[in-house]
Amino acid sequence: MPPAPRRIVITGVTRGLGLALTEGLIERGHVISGCGRTAAAVEELSKRFGAPHHFAVVDVADDLQVRRWAEESLTVGVPDLLLNNAALINANAPLWIVPAAEFDQVIDVNIKGVANVIRHFVPAMVARGTGVIVNFSSGWGRSTSADVAPYCATKWAIEGLTQALAQELPEEMAAVPLNPGIIDTDMLRSTFGAGADSYPDPATWAKKAVPLVLSLGPKDNGKSLSV
C-alpha cells in the first residue's frame, strides 16, 4: 500500500528548485500549498494542477501577506513538511558596491521571509506535535566567496536560525538546514554565467532531492544536511 499523501508547504514555487520540488512531490501523490511572487506563474500552476493543491501570490518578506496565506492554508490542514525555499541573490559585486536597497531585499526575503513563514505555520505544527521544517541553506551558508557577501550572510544566518529552532521544537519534530548543492538555475546563472550549464538542471536535481526531503524526521533534527 502506498504511503498516505502528505501535506507540504513550499515557498518560491514558480521557478527553479521550488517548481521542481512541486512537480516531483505532486507526481508522488502529495498535496502542495505553495506561494510565489509572480501572479502569472502562480495562475499557471493553479491551472496546471488544481485542487487539492493550492497556489497563492505571496511575498514572503511581507509578514501580513504570509499571515493571510497561512490562515487560508491551515483551514484545510496542518503541514507535515514545510520547505522554506524562496530566496534572492545579489548581483555580483563587492560588498561596498551593493546598494542599500538591494542588500535590504536579500535580507528581507532570505532571512525575514523564512522567519515569517515559520511564525505563521509552525505554531499549528507544534500544537499537533509532528512535522519537519526544512530551511534551504547553501554551500555559501557554510563557506564564502567574493561578490556574494549579502547572500552568504543570509545563508549563514539560516544555518544558525535553523539549529536554534531545532532546540525549541517538541521531540517528534525536526528543523533542518539543507544545502541543495549547485544546480543550473536562473539564480546560479546570475552568478556563474554560462558556467552554470555544467551543473544539473532542477528536474534532475529533484529526482534526488524529493526522496531526501520526504525521508527527514526527528532523527535529523538540527543536522546541517546536503542533497
N, CA, C and O of each residue as an XYZ file, in Angstrom:
908
protein
N       0.861     -1.199      0.000
C       0.000      0.000      0.000
C       0.896      1.247      0.000
O       1.814      1.341      0.815
N       0.641      2.208     -0.904
C       1.462      3.424     -0.934
C       1.249      4.246      0.329
O       0.188      4.171      0.949
N       2.268      5.045      0.721
C       2.104      5.880      1.919
C       1.014      6.922      1.713
O       0.725      7.327      0.587
N       0.413      7.347      2.822
C      -0.636      8.362      2.738
C      -0.064      9.671      2.214
O       1.081     10.008      2.514
N      -0.844     10.412      1.437
C      -0.364     11.709      0.945
C      -0.010     12.629      2.107
O      -0.704     12.661      3.123
N       1.064     13.366      1.946
C       1.475     14.323      2.957
C       1.129     15.732      2.485
O       1.157     16.030      1.291
N       0.806     16.579      3.439
C       0.503     17.983      3.132
C       1.797     18.782      3.256
O       2.431     18.793      4.311
N       2.181     19.450      2.170
C       3.502     20.084      2.104
C       3.362     21.551      1.692
O       2.704     21.869      0.701
N       3.982     22.427      2.456
C       4.027     23.854      2.156
C       5.397     24.175      1.559
O       6.426     23.790      2.113
N       5.405     24.878      0.431
C       6.656     25.249     -0.234
C       6.594     26.724     -0.626
O       5.598     27.177     -1.190
N       7.643     27.463     -0.331
C       7.736     28.847     -0.795
C       8.598     28.907     -2.050
O       9.496     28.088     -2.249
N       8.307     29.892     -2.888
C       9.086     30.067     -4.119
C       8.870     28.960     -5.128
O       9.825     28.370     -5.633
N       7.591     28.675     -5.425
C       7.268     27.506     -6.264
C       7.217     27.784     -7.762
O       7.002     26.860     -8.547
N       7.408     29.028     -8.173
C       7.135     29.350     -9.573
C       8.308     29.089    -10.519
O       8.138     29.157    -11.737
N       9.483     28.793     -9.986
C      10.627     28.523    -10.858
C      11.695     27.766    -10.077
O      11.585     27.582     -8.865
N      12.730     27.329    -10.796
C      13.895     26.748    -10.163
C      13.596     25.554     -9.280
O      12.798     24.688     -9.634
N      14.240     25.517     -8.135
C      14.120     24.373     -7.238
C      12.713     24.215     -6.699
O      12.230     23.091     -6.556
N      12.038     25.329     -6.396
C      10.688     25.247     -5.854
C       9.719     24.600     -6.825
O       8.878     23.791     -6.433
N       9.840     24.962     -8.096
C       8.979     24.364     -9.114
C       9.299     22.884     -9.281
O       8.391     22.058     -9.373
N      10.587     22.544     -9.320
C      10.980     21.143     -9.478
C      10.513     20.294     -8.299
O      10.083     19.156     -8.485
N      10.594     20.844     -7.088
C      10.089     20.129     -5.916
C       8.584     19.936     -6.004
O       8.068     18.856     -5.714
N       7.885     20.988     -6.406
C       6.432     20.912     -6.524
C       6.026     19.814     -7.501
O       5.161     18.992     -7.201
N       6.649     19.809     -8.655
C       6.336     18.796     -9.666
C       6.648     17.391     -9.162
O       5.846     16.473     -9.336
N       7.798     17.228     -8.546
C       8.199     15.904     -8.077
C       7.340     15.385     -6.947
O       7.029     14.195     -6.897
N       6.954     16.265     -6.038
C       6.133     15.846     -4.898
C       4.697     15.537     -5.322
O       4.089     14.588     -4.826
N       4.163     16.336     -6.235
C       2.813     16.058     -6.741
C       2.804     14.744     -7.514
O       1.848     13.975     -7.421
N       3.852     14.486     -8.266
C       3.945     13.229     -9.008
C       3.890     12.030     -8.063
O       3.398     10.965     -8.434
N       4.391     12.205     -6.853
C       4.376     11.135     -5.857
C       3.075     11.102     -5.047
O       2.929     10.273     -4.149
N       2.144     11.985     -5.354
C       0.837     11.926     -4.728
C       0.635     12.826     -3.531
O      -0.370     12.701     -2.832
N       1.574     13.739     -3.274
C       1.450     14.614     -2.117
C       0.705     15.897     -2.468
O       0.588     16.256     -3.640
N       0.207     16.577     -1.456
C      -0.639     17.761     -1.634
C       0.174     19.008     -1.295
O       0.752     19.114     -0.214
N       0.207     19.948     -2.237
C       1.064     21.120     -2.117
C       0.260     22.386     -1.877
O      -0.747     22.645     -2.537
N       0.733     23.165     -0.917
C       0.302     24.554     -0.750
C       1.539     25.402     -1.001
O       2.472     25.394     -0.198
N       1.552     26.132     -2.107
C       2.762     26.843     -2.494
C       2.513     28.313     -2.745
O       1.382     28.742     -2.971
N       3.597     29.079     -2.701
C       3.468     30.505     -2.980
C       4.619     30.980     -3.847
O       5.689     30.372     -3.891
N       4.366     32.086     -4.537
C       5.370     32.756     -5.345
C       4.957     34.206     -5.517
O       3.835     34.579     -5.175
N       5.852     35.018     -6.041
C       5.558     36.450     -6.172
C       4.993     36.834     -7.531
O       4.445     37.926     -7.684
N       5.118     35.953     -8.524
C       4.703     36.295     -9.887
C       3.295     35.781    -10.144
O       3.072     34.572    -10.214
N       2.354     36.693    -10.285
C       0.946     36.315    -10.395
C       0.680     35.397    -11.584
O      -0.054     34.418    -11.452
N       1.265     35.697    -12.742
C       1.005     34.887    -13.935
C       1.499     33.460    -13.732
O       0.830     32.510    -14.138
N       2.656     33.302    -13.111
C       3.210     31.966    -12.882
C       2.380     31.199    -11.853
O       2.181     29.991    -11.987
N       1.904     31.889    -10.842
C       1.042     31.243     -9.844
C      -0.271     30.797    -10.487
O      -0.774     29.710    -10.200
N      -0.813     31.634    -11.345
C      -2.053     31.276    -12.042
C      -1.849     30.052    -12.932
O      -2.720     29.185    -13.008
N      -0.709     29.980    -13.597
C      -0.403     28.841    -14.453
C      -0.299     27.560    -13.640
O      -0.799     26.519    -14.066
N       0.339     27.617    -12.483
C       0.423     26.441    -11.613
C      -0.960     26.003    -11.146
O      -1.261     24.810    -11.100
N      -1.790     26.970    -10.802
C      -3.145     26.654    -10.345
C      -3.939     25.949    -11.433
O      -4.672     25.001    -11.151
N      -3.799     26.402    -12.670
C      -4.496     25.763    -13.790
C      -3.927     24.379    -14.077
O      -4.660     23.448    -14.411
N      -2.627     24.264    -13.944
C      -1.947     23.010    -14.278
C      -2.283     21.896    -13.296
O      -2.491     20.754    -13.705
N      -2.338     22.211    -12.020
C      -2.504     21.164    -11.013
C      -3.877     21.155    -10.348
O      -4.412     20.078    -10.087
N      -4.464     22.315    -10.066
C      -5.811     22.360     -9.498
C      -5.907     21.743     -8.112
O      -4.897     21.413     -7.491
N      -7.145     21.593     -7.637
C      -7.396     21.037     -6.309
C      -6.937     19.582     -6.260
O      -7.006     18.876     -7.266
N      -6.467     19.130     -5.093
C      -6.472     19.788     -3.780
C      -5.279     20.699     -3.545
O      -5.117     21.236     -2.449
N      -4.434     20.883     -4.570
C      -3.279     21.763     -4.413
C      -3.741     23.218     -4.440
O      -4.765     23.553     -5.036
N      -2.965     24.067     -3.782
C      -3.349     25.480     -3.740
C      -2.100     26.343     -3.873
O      -1.100     26.125     -3.189
N      -2.179     27.334     -4.772
C      -1.050     28.226     -5.005
C      -1.506     29.669     -4.853
O      -2.581     30.043     -5.320
N      -0.677     30.479     -4.193
C      -1.057     31.848     -3.869
C       0.074     32.809     -4.200
O       1.251     32.448     -4.168
N      -0.309     34.045     -4.520
C       0.665     35.110     -4.738
C       1.016     35.701     -3.377
O       0.184     36.337     -2.731
N       2.256     35.485     -2.952
C       2.702     35.930     -1.634
C       4.147     36.388     -1.728
O       4.992     35.707     -2.308
N       4.418     37.550     -1.152
C       5.793     38.000     -0.937
C       6.153     37.607      0.491
O       5.630     38.184      1.444
N       7.035     36.638      0.643
C       7.316     36.130      1.988
C       7.949     37.185      2.882
O       7.931     37.045      4.105
N       8.506     38.237      2.297
C       9.081     39.309      3.101
C       8.012     40.172      3.768
O       8.324     40.973      4.649
N       6.774     40.017      3.360
C       5.647     40.784      3.913
C       4.908     39.911      4.929
O       4.199     38.976      4.555
N       5.079     40.219      6.199
C       4.513     39.372      7.250
C       2.993     39.266      7.158
O       2.435     38.200      7.414
N       2.325     40.346      6.800
C       0.867     40.305      6.702
C       0.419     39.374      5.582
O      -0.528     38.609      5.761
N       1.082     39.427      4.435
C       0.736     38.522      3.345
C       0.942     37.063      3.754
O       0.122     36.202      3.436
N       2.035     36.795      4.456
C       2.296     35.427      4.907
C       1.236     34.983      5.905
O       0.763     33.848      5.849
N       0.867     35.865      6.808
C      -0.157     35.505      7.795
C      -1.472     35.131      7.118
O      -2.102     34.137      7.481
N      -1.883     35.925      6.141
C      -3.142     35.637      5.440
C      -3.055     34.327      4.667
O      -4.011     33.552      4.647
N      -1.910     34.078      4.030
C      -1.715     32.823      3.302
C      -1.772     31.641      4.258
O      -2.411     30.631      3.961
N      -1.118     31.758      5.385
C      -1.103     30.668      6.362
C      -2.504     30.401      6.902
O      -2.915     29.248      7.030
N      -3.227     31.453      7.213
C      -4.590     31.272      7.726
C      -5.449     30.508      6.732
O      -6.221     29.628      7.115
N      -5.315     30.844      5.458
C      -6.091     30.159      4.419
C      -5.634     28.712      4.271
O      -6.459     27.802      4.183
N      -4.323     28.502      4.244
C      -3.783     27.153      4.054
C      -4.136     26.237      5.219
O      -4.457     25.067      5.009
N      -4.083     26.751      6.434
C      -4.307     25.922      7.613
C      -5.762     25.494      7.774
O      -6.062     24.577      8.539
N      -6.667     26.160      7.053
C      -8.069     25.733      7.134
C      -8.279     24.359      6.531
O      -9.252     23.680      6.861
N      -7.372     23.936      5.643
C      -7.524     22.619      5.011
C      -6.561     21.587      5.591
O      -6.602     20.420      5.200
N      -5.704     21.993      6.505
C      -4.837     21.017      7.149
C      -3.495     21.585      7.559
O      -2.991     22.528      6.948
N      -2.925     21.004      8.596
C      -1.608     21.404      9.097
C      -0.540     20.713      8.257
O      -0.665     19.521      7.975
N       0.510     21.432      7.848
C       1.527     20.793      7.016
C       2.324     19.723      7.772
O       2.621     19.857      8.959
N       2.651     18.670      7.047
C       3.563     17.653      7.554
C       5.013     18.047      7.276
O       5.935     17.660      7.994
N       5.178     18.824      6.215
C       6.512     19.219      5.768
C       6.444     20.661      5.288
O       5.593     21.013      4.471
N       7.349     21.495      5.801
C       7.403     22.911      5.445
C       8.766     23.187      4.816
O       9.796     23.023      5.469
N       8.772     23.605      3.550
C      10.014     23.831      2.808
C      10.178     25.317      2.516
O       9.510     25.868      1.640
N      11.073     25.955      3.257
C      11.379     27.373      3.033
C      12.452     27.476      1.964
O      13.647     27.423      2.253
N      12.005     27.622      0.729
C      12.897     27.609     -0.435
C      13.126     28.999     -1.028
O      14.195     29.250     -1.584
N      12.158     29.906     -0.926
C      12.238     31.206     -1.597
C      13.488     31.971     -1.176
O      13.799     32.063      0.011
N      14.200     32.518     -2.159
C      15.420     33.270     -1.859
C      15.814     34.136     -3.046
O      15.409     33.891     -4.183
N      16.610     35.149     -2.753
C      17.189     36.029     -3.769
C      18.700     36.046     -3.594
O      19.212     35.710     -2.526
N      19.412     36.438     -4.647
C      20.850     36.653     -4.554
C      21.168     38.036     -5.107
O      20.512     38.507     -6.037
N      22.160     38.671     -4.541
C      22.567     39.987     -5.040
C      23.325     39.859     -6.355
O      23.932     38.824     -6.629
N      23.289     40.897     -7.156
C      24.125     40.942     -8.353
C      25.583     40.944     -7.916
O      25.942     41.604     -6.941
N      26.423     40.209     -8.634
C      27.828     40.100     -8.261
C      28.457     41.480     -8.072
O      28.451     42.307     -8.984
N      29.000     41.715     -6.877
C      29.659     42.989     -6.592
C      30.336     42.922     -5.238
O      29.860     42.210     -4.353
N      31.437     43.643     -5.049
C      31.997     43.767     -3.709
C      30.957     44.356     -2.758
O      30.095     45.134     -3.167
N      31.050     43.980     -1.505
C      30.026     44.381     -0.532
C      29.801     45.879     -0.512
O      28.659     46.327     -0.404
N      30.871     46.670     -0.616
C      30.700     48.116     -0.514
C      30.048     48.732     -1.741
O      29.680     49.907     -1.728
N      29.902     47.940     -2.806
C      29.241     48.422     -4.020
C      27.751     48.082     -4.018
O      26.971     48.744     -4.702
N      27.349     47.070     -3.269
C      25.948     46.638     -3.265
C      25.063     47.751     -2.704
O      25.282     48.186     -1.573
N      24.061     48.227     -3.467
C      23.189     49.298     -2.968
C      22.425     48.860     -1.730
O      22.116     47.680     -1.566
N      22.126     49.808     -0.867
C      21.410     49.506      0.373
C      20.080     48.828      0.106
O      19.702     47.896      0.817
N      19.365     49.288     -0.917
C      18.050     48.709     -1.204
C      18.168     47.251     -1.633
O      17.332     46.423     -1.271
N      19.211     46.937     -2.407
C      19.412     45.559     -2.846
C      19.803     44.676     -1.657
O      19.308     43.557     -1.522
N      20.687     45.178     -0.803
C      21.080     44.442      0.394
C      19.851     44.155      1.257
O      19.663     43.034      1.730
N      19.024     45.172      1.456
C      17.822     45.008      2.272
C      16.898     43.942      1.696
O      16.338     43.139      2.441
N      16.735     43.929      0.376
C      15.829     42.971     -0.250
C      16.303     41.540     -0.047
O      15.494     40.653      0.223
N      17.614     41.306     -0.175
C      18.162     39.966      0.032
C      17.942     39.527      1.480
O      17.544     38.390      1.734
N      18.202     40.426      2.421
C      17.975     40.118      3.839
C      16.498     39.857      4.106
O      16.143     38.906      4.803
N      15.638     40.710      3.546
C      14.202     40.617      3.834
C      13.607     39.304      3.341
O      12.798     38.696      4.042
N      13.987     38.860      2.159
C      13.440     37.610      1.624
C      14.111     36.400      2.268
O      13.431     35.480      2.723
N      15.436     36.400      2.307
C      16.164     35.195      2.681
C      16.157     34.902      4.175
O      16.243     33.739      4.569
N      16.056     35.926      5.016
C      16.019     35.705      6.461
C      14.637     36.012      7.020
O      13.997     35.144      7.613
N      14.177     37.246      6.833
C      12.879     37.617      7.398
C      11.752     36.796      6.783
O      10.786     36.453      7.464
N      11.875     36.481      5.492
C      10.846     35.671      4.849
C      10.717     34.305      5.466
O       9.608     33.808      5.662
N      11.849     33.687      5.777
C      11.833     32.381      6.451
C      11.204     32.503      7.829
O      10.379     31.676      8.216
N      11.594     33.533      8.567
C      11.029     33.738      9.900
C       9.522     33.984      9.845
O       8.779     33.504     10.700
N       9.073     34.739      8.831
C       7.639     34.999      8.703
C       6.855     33.709      8.476
O       5.806     33.499      9.084
N       7.369     32.848      7.598
C       6.675     31.591      7.311
C       6.663     30.700      8.554
O       5.642     30.086      8.866
N       7.768     30.629      9.251
C       7.817     29.855     10.495
C       6.820     30.417     11.509
O       6.095     29.666     12.163
N       6.793     31.729     11.629
C       5.912     32.373     12.617
C       4.450     31.993     12.424
O       3.713     31.843     13.399
N       4.030     31.840     11.182
C       2.601     31.649     10.930
C       2.185     30.213     10.624
O       0.997     29.896     10.680
N       3.140     29.334     10.301
C       2.786     27.930     10.060
C       3.194     27.006     11.204
O       2.479     26.053     11.510
N       4.317     27.272     11.828
C       4.860     26.311     12.787
C       4.032     26.178     14.070
O       3.985     25.078     14.620
N       3.377     27.225     14.581
C       2.567     27.004     15.785
C       1.552     25.872     15.646
O       1.344     25.113     16.593
N       0.924     25.748     14.493
C      -0.045     24.662     14.287
C       0.651     23.313     14.260
O       0.091     22.316     14.717
N       1.869     23.271     13.726
C       2.632     22.030     13.708
C       3.064     21.653     15.131
O       3.019     20.482     15.510
N       3.477     22.639     15.901
C       3.872     22.395     17.293
C       2.683     21.914     18.111
O       2.808     21.005     18.931
N       1.527     22.532     17.882
C       0.326     22.127     18.621
C      -0.033     20.675     18.332
O      -0.488     19.958     19.223
N       0.169     20.237     17.086
C      -0.081     18.848     16.727
C       1.036     17.935     17.219
O       0.802     16.764     17.516
N       2.263     18.479     17.305
C       3.388     17.723     17.844
C       4.200     16.953     16.835
O       5.076     16.179     17.222
N       3.937     17.140     15.529
C       4.711     16.459     14.500
C       4.941     17.403     13.320
O       4.227     18.390     13.141
N       5.951     17.074     12.528
C       6.228     17.844     11.325
C       7.698     18.172     11.195
O       8.445     18.170     12.174
N       8.101     18.454      9.958
C       9.501     18.767      9.646
C       9.564     20.113      8.932
O       8.801     20.372      8.001
N      10.481     20.963      9.380
C      10.738     22.254      8.739
C      12.101     22.180      8.069
O      13.103     21.887      8.721
N      12.140     22.445      6.776
C      13.401     22.453      6.026
C      13.639     23.870      5.536
O      12.870     24.399      4.733
N      14.715     24.481      6.028
C      15.093     25.820      5.592
C      16.278     25.696      4.644
O      17.346     25.218      5.029
N      16.082     26.129      3.405
C      17.125     25.949      2.404
C      18.304     26.874      2.679
O      18.175     28.097      2.726
N      19.441     26.248      2.855
C      20.703     26.942      3.072
C      21.447     26.971      1.739
O      20.833     27.139      0.686
N      22.758     26.809      1.784
C      23.569     26.871      0.570
C      24.978     26.442      0.935
O      25.355     26.435      2.107
N      25.760     26.081     -0.093
C      27.189     25.930      0.147
C      27.769     27.224      0.684
O      28.745     27.215      1.434
N      27.159     28.342      0.292
C      27.578     29.655      0.782
C      26.950     29.994      2.130
O      27.031     31.135      2.585
N      26.329     29.014      2.765
C      25.939     29.147      4.158
C      26.940     28.451      5.063
O      26.825     28.488      6.288
N      27.942     27.802      4.427
C      28.972     27.070      5.170
C      30.367     27.416      4.665
O      31.363     26.913      5.185
N      30.439     28.266      3.663
C      31.698     28.770      3.118
C      31.377     30.136      2.520
O      30.235     30.589      2.592
N      32.372     30.795      1.931
C      32.150     32.127      1.369
C      32.859     32.276      0.029
O      33.782     31.530     -0.297
N      32.396     33.270     -0.742
C      33.061     33.663     -1.978
C      32.956     35.171     -2.123
O      32.076     35.803     -1.538
N      33.846     35.732     -2.894
C      33.784     37.165     -3.175
C      32.537     37.505     -3.983
O      32.026     36.674     -4.734
N      32.061     38.716     -3.824
C      30.989     39.320     -4.630
C      29.584     38.822     -4.309
O      28.622     39.254     -4.944
N      29.445     37.920     -3.333
C      28.115     37.460     -2.919
C      27.971     37.551     -1.396
O      27.289     36.732     -0.782
N      28.617     38.550     -0.797
C      28.601     38.675      0.664
C      27.191     38.767      1.251
O      26.925     38.110      2.258
N      26.266     39.554      0.667
C      24.924     39.605      1.252
C      24.243     38.237      1.263
O      23.620     37.852      2.253
N      24.367     37.511      0.156
C      23.763     36.181      0.073
C      24.409     35.239      1.085
O      23.713     34.508      1.790
N      25.742     35.257      1.156
C      26.430     34.425      2.147
C      25.932     34.735      3.552
O      25.674     33.825      4.339
N      25.798     36.013      3.862
C      25.348     36.404      5.197
C      23.986     35.809      5.521
O      23.747     35.351      6.639
N      23.094     35.819      4.532
C      21.747     35.291      4.794
C      21.765     33.789      4.995
O      21.035     33.273      5.842
N      22.574     33.083      4.244
C      22.572     31.621      4.356
C      23.330     31.145      5.595
O      22.976     30.116      6.169
N      24.355     31.866      6.014
C      24.947     31.581      7.319
C      23.908     31.822      8.407
O      23.844     31.067      9.377
N      23.098     32.858      8.258
C      22.032     33.129      9.235
C      21.019     31.995      9.274
O      20.545     31.625     10.348
N      20.683     31.441      8.115
C      19.723     30.333      8.068
C      20.255     29.124      8.812
O      19.496     28.434      9.491
N      21.539     28.859      8.695
C      22.134     27.746      9.443
C      21.929     27.943     10.943
O      21.475     27.027     11.630
N      22.254     29.117     11.452
C      22.115     29.375     12.881
C      20.677     29.420     13.336
O      20.327     28.853     14.371
N      19.839     30.095     12.561
C      18.418     30.192     12.893
C      17.794     28.804     12.994
O      17.035     28.519     13.920
N      18.122     27.948     12.035
C      17.501     26.620     11.987
C      17.986     25.746     13.131
O      17.199     25.018     13.735
N      19.263     25.812     13.430
C      19.776     24.986     14.513
C      19.234     25.442     15.869
O      19.001     24.615     16.751
N      19.031     26.750     16.041
C      18.393     27.234     17.263
C      16.936     26.793     17.326
O      16.462     26.356     18.375
N      16.222     26.907     16.199
C      14.840     26.449     16.132
C      14.743     24.978     16.500
O      13.808     24.568     17.189
N      15.693     24.188     16.048
C      15.680     22.748     16.334
C      15.678     22.463     17.830
O      15.116     21.464     18.278
N      16.304     23.341     18.594
C      16.364     23.166     20.043
C      15.056     23.558     20.736
O      14.854     23.250     21.911
N      14.182     24.229     20.012
C      12.937     24.723     20.589
C      11.737     23.821     20.297
O      10.676     23.993     20.898
N      11.892     22.870     19.387
C      10.767     22.070     18.917
C      10.488     20.876     19.833
O      11.380     20.417     20.547
N       9.247     20.374     19.810
C       8.940     19.120     20.504
C       9.779     17.972     19.950
O      10.287     18.052     18.832
N       9.922     16.910     20.732
C      10.809     15.801     20.368
C      10.451     15.135     19.051
O      11.341     14.634     18.364
N       9.195     15.113     18.681
C       8.787     14.409     17.467
C       8.803     15.290     16.226
O       8.280     14.902     15.181
N       9.405     16.484     16.335
C       9.531     17.375     15.186
C      10.996     17.530     14.807
O      11.886     17.047     15.507
N      11.232     18.206     13.696
C      12.606     18.451     13.269
C      12.681     19.736     12.458
O      11.754     20.094     11.730
N      13.814     20.421     12.605
C      14.170     21.551     11.746
C      15.543     21.262     11.169
O      16.469     20.907     11.899
N      15.674     21.415      9.855
C      16.900     21.024      9.160
C      17.334     22.139      8.215
O      16.535     22.575      7.387
N      18.586     22.617      8.315
C      19.127     23.490      7.269
C      19.691     22.610      6.154
O      20.566     21.778      6.396
N      19.190     22.796      4.940
C      19.534     21.910      3.830
C      20.266     22.675      2.736
O      19.741     23.640      2.181
N      21.475     22.237      2.434
C      22.221     22.763      1.295
C      21.796     21.983      0.057
O      22.070     20.786     -0.026
N      21.132     22.621     -0.910
C      20.647     21.867     -2.077
C      21.747     21.463     -3.039
O      21.519     20.623     -3.909
N      22.945     22.042     -2.906
C      24.004     21.773     -3.862
C      24.021     22.829     -4.956
O      23.348     23.854     -4.848
N      24.783     22.579     -6.001
C      24.928     23.546     -7.100
C      24.086     23.071     -8.270
O      24.348     22.016     -8.847
N      23.071     23.857     -8.617
C      22.099     23.473     -9.643
C      21.995     24.596    -10.670
O      22.104     25.774    -10.327
N      21.787     24.230    -11.909
C      21.682     25.194    -13.008
C      20.318     25.882    -12.965
O      19.366     25.445    -13.611
N      20.243     26.972    -12.189
C      19.029     27.770    -12.071
C      19.310     29.194    -12.541
O      20.460     29.556    -12.792
N      18.256     29.998    -12.658
C      18.440     31.408    -13.000
C      19.332     32.093    -11.975
O      20.155     32.939    -12.327
N      19.167     31.725    -10.698
C      19.978     32.336     -9.655
C      21.456     32.009     -9.845
O      22.313     32.881     -9.702
N      21.750     30.757    -10.168
C      23.150     30.383    -10.374
C      23.713     31.079    -11.607
O      24.864     31.513    -11.608
N      22.906     31.184    -12.651
C      23.378     31.839    -13.871
C      23.693     33.312    -13.631
O      24.561     33.880    -14.292
N      22.985     33.929    -12.684
C      23.276     35.330    -12.376
C      24.655     35.489    -11.765
O      25.238     36.572    -11.807
N      25.179     34.409    -11.197
C      26.496     34.437    -10.555
C      27.567     33.775    -11.417
O      28.656     34.320    -11.593
N      27.248     32.591    -11.953
C      28.225     31.798    -12.705
C      28.207     32.089    -14.205
O      29.141     31.716    -14.916
N      27.158     32.750    -14.693
C      27.037     32.967    -16.129
C      26.862     31.652    -16.864
O      26.182     30.751    -16.374
N      27.476     31.534    -18.049
C      27.318     30.330    -18.867
C      27.885     29.096    -18.186
O      27.532     27.974    -18.550
N      28.761     29.285    -17.203
C      29.322     28.148    -16.481
C      28.295     27.350    -15.715
O      28.563     26.219    -15.312
N      27.122     27.921    -15.508
C      26.076     27.213    -14.768
C      25.597     25.969    -15.492
O      25.101     25.038    -14.858
N      25.739     25.939    -16.821
C      25.194     24.805    -17.572
C      25.996     23.514    -17.392
O      25.630     22.475    -17.942
N      27.070     23.575    -16.636
C      27.822     22.351    -16.344
C      27.266     21.618    -15.130
O      27.755     20.550    -14.761
N      26.242     22.199    -14.513
C      25.631     21.593    -13.329
C      24.253     21.028    -13.673
O      23.676     21.405    -14.694
N      23.707     20.120    -12.830
C      22.398     19.513    -13.120
C      21.288     20.546    -13.168
O      21.341     21.557    -12.467
N      20.287     20.294    -13.991
C      19.121     21.173    -14.007
C      18.196     20.804    -12.845
O      18.361     19.742    -12.244
N      17.219     21.669    -12.516
C      16.367     21.425    -11.360
C      15.610     20.103    -11.409
O      15.458     19.446    -10.378
N      15.128     19.696    -12.592
C      14.369     18.444    -12.685
C      15.248     17.244    -12.335
O      14.812     16.323    -11.645
N      16.489     17.266    -12.817
C      17.421     16.184    -12.486
C      17.738     16.187    -10.998
O      17.751     15.137    -10.355
N      17.991     17.363    -10.460
C      18.258     17.516     -9.023
C      17.101     16.982     -8.178
O      17.325     16.323     -7.163
N      15.868     17.266     -8.594
C      14.689     16.887     -7.813
C      14.544     15.380     -7.665
O      13.947     14.911     -6.696
N      15.081     14.612     -8.612
C      14.986     13.152     -8.509
C      15.694     12.640     -7.260
O      15.323     11.602     -6.711
N      16.713     13.367     -6.814
C      17.418     13.019     -5.582
C      16.857     13.781     -4.383
O      16.763     13.242     -3.280
N      16.484     15.050     -4.615
C      16.044     15.903     -3.513
C      14.691     15.497     -2.949
O      14.492     15.537     -1.735
N      13.762     15.107     -3.808
C      12.416     14.766     -3.331
C      12.440     13.594     -2.362
O      11.866     13.705     -1.278
N      13.079     12.468     -2.701
C      13.140     11.374     -1.725
C      13.845     11.784     -0.425
O      13.484     11.320      0.657
N      14.852     12.655     -0.544
C      15.573     13.079      0.654
C      14.671     13.860      1.599
O      14.612     13.552      2.790
N      13.964     14.871      1.083
C      13.142     15.678      1.985
C      11.999     14.852      2.575
O      11.580     15.089      3.708
N      11.496     13.887      1.808
C      10.422     13.038      2.326
C      10.922     12.080      3.406
O      10.135     11.591      4.218
N      12.213     11.815      3.417
C      12.773     10.878      4.397
C      13.102     11.526      5.732
O      13.378     10.824      6.705
N      13.078     12.852      5.795
C      13.517     13.545      7.001
C      12.527     13.365      8.146
O      11.314     13.310      7.945
N      13.083     13.276      9.351
C      12.247     13.103     10.533
C      12.983     13.541     11.780
O      14.036     14.171     11.683
N      12.444     13.217     12.969
C      13.050     13.656     14.224
C      14.523     13.283     14.366
O      15.277     13.987     15.038
N      14.933     12.192     13.745
C      16.334     11.766     13.822
C      17.281     12.782     13.200
O      18.477     12.776     13.494
N      16.758     13.652     12.342
C      17.574     14.620     11.624
C      17.542     16.013     12.242
O      18.141     16.944     11.703
N      16.859     16.163     13.351
C      16.665     17.486     13.930
C      18.003     18.185     14.204
O      18.876     17.656     14.893
N      18.131     19.400     13.636
C      19.303     20.210     13.888
C      20.516     19.874     13.051
O      21.544     20.540     13.173
N      20.431     18.863     12.206
C      21.587     18.463     11.394
C      21.686     19.342     10.150
O      20.681     19.605      9.490
N      22.884     19.789      9.835
C      23.131     20.504      8.582
C      23.344     19.462      7.485
O      24.373     18.788      7.451
N      22.372     19.337      6.598
C      22.396     18.284      5.588
C      22.578     18.881      4.187
O      22.426     20.084      3.979
N      22.902     18.014      3.251
C      23.077     18.412      1.851
C      22.415     17.384      0.946
O      22.359     16.197      1.268
N      21.917     17.857     -0.188
C      21.354     16.952     -1.191
C      22.511     16.302     -1.943
O      22.284     15.494     -2.845
